Amino acid sequence: MRKNDKAFLYELVMFDLDGTLIETAPEICDAVNDTLRQLGLPAVTQAQVERWIGHGTHELLIEALACATASDASTVRTSENLASTAAAFDRHYQQRCGTRSRPYPGVREALAYLRTSGTKLAIVTNKEGRYTETVLGVHDLMTSFDRVISGDTLAARKPDPAGVQACLVEFGVPRARALFVGDSSIDAATARNAGVAVWLLPHWLQHGCAHSAVLP
């Protein structure tokens, strides 16, 4: 990025994690299929997992179980076995976390540039904190951020604007000087709900997103 790049105009840049900074779908898919295999259920594909990423791993697991059992998500949510299945998935994902993920090309350089320019950097993700910390730690990115808000950090998660608003308050940055960078319609809705600008990156555009850059 150069000084005349639009990103340089922002005092605070907040990022989604999965699919934005780090490609995590391969290892999440591994953990999901480890869990399904343990239950004697058919595997799902990485393409399916990519479509389900965004609302946190618990919701992703529900979608995977619904697909594998040919049922619907509401049925899975009320299943008496969901808690034990979620615990099994947690064990599998803790083992898989960081094994097949990778930062997207240019991520380290962009973060380093923004930090040297004095821009505050934050992550606002729906990924649970224990997984967020593992992934960032494995890829040596934890110290790149001034604040990390995971899906279980606050009472509400994206597309609720609480995470973005918490960053605005902490750093004392007006909405007009803040940018949210993501890859899905969930991220676009989060930014719009918070009243900040949003850029969507085309690593893969999920959940019906059609544009790589959207500004409110």
WOVEN-V406692 format. One record per helix or strand. SS is the DSSP state (a for helix, b for strand). FROM is the first residue (numbers start at 0). TO is the last residue. If there is no record, write none. Layout:
# WOVEN-V406692
[[SS/FROM/TO] [SS/FROM/TO]]
This chain:
# WOVEN-V406692
[[a/5/8] [b/11/14] [b/17/17] [b/21/22] [a/24/37] [a/45/51] [a/56/67] [a/72/76] [a/81/95] [b/101/102] [a/106/115] [b/119/123] [a/128/137] [a/141/143] [b/146/148] [a/161/170] [a/174/176] [b/177/181] [b/183/183] [a/184/193] [b/196/199] [b/205/205] [b/212/213]]
